[in-house]
């Protein structure tokens, strides 16, 4: 069973998910769209994961047009899909929803009120297989300035205090997550060194918070990604 992973920018990789794949020798291909615009046919894979990046799903670029078409093709074929941050917005846009600027940009670990960002699992969806062995609320790292509007056929299964649409589900096996459960300490350092918005923030404060939360974040990330791999039957 094989997994297709799409990177929208080199520094935003699969992190914890890649660790799981390598530990279990699960076959996977990683396509970095910062170095190529050639997207493989998703129908040749058993699941698709699309990661974050600085683009917008509203971009008129050839890169984004191809990415939206790839997502539509995967969903139409019933292939399990997991979108993270931009990958979630691509999913929603490809399936008929919309993407627009969020009233509140969510960056880092804490909101403007000083509290940690978190996601509440909606009560009607606590039994969704994506949430197996997870307990609400879920701490989350954010790096986004846009959000989504859903169609009536889309399900909102996880919500946030500031940006409501945090985890969505489309059909039986397509999911989008607005934040980052994949982040590792190494990825955090890379983002702190390179992301324009994180460069404006207190680097040491973010690192200190992440150190305090890293065990919880890693545990939740591993459970969530293993749950998705189970949904995709990549075991």
Helices and strands as residue ranges (DSSP letters): E 3-7, H 16-23, E 28-32, G 42-44, E 47-50, H 62-76, E 80-84, H 86-94, E 98-108, E 118-121, G 123-125, G 129-131, E 138-139, E 142-149, E 154-159, E 165-170, E 174-177, H 185-194, G 198-200, H 203-231
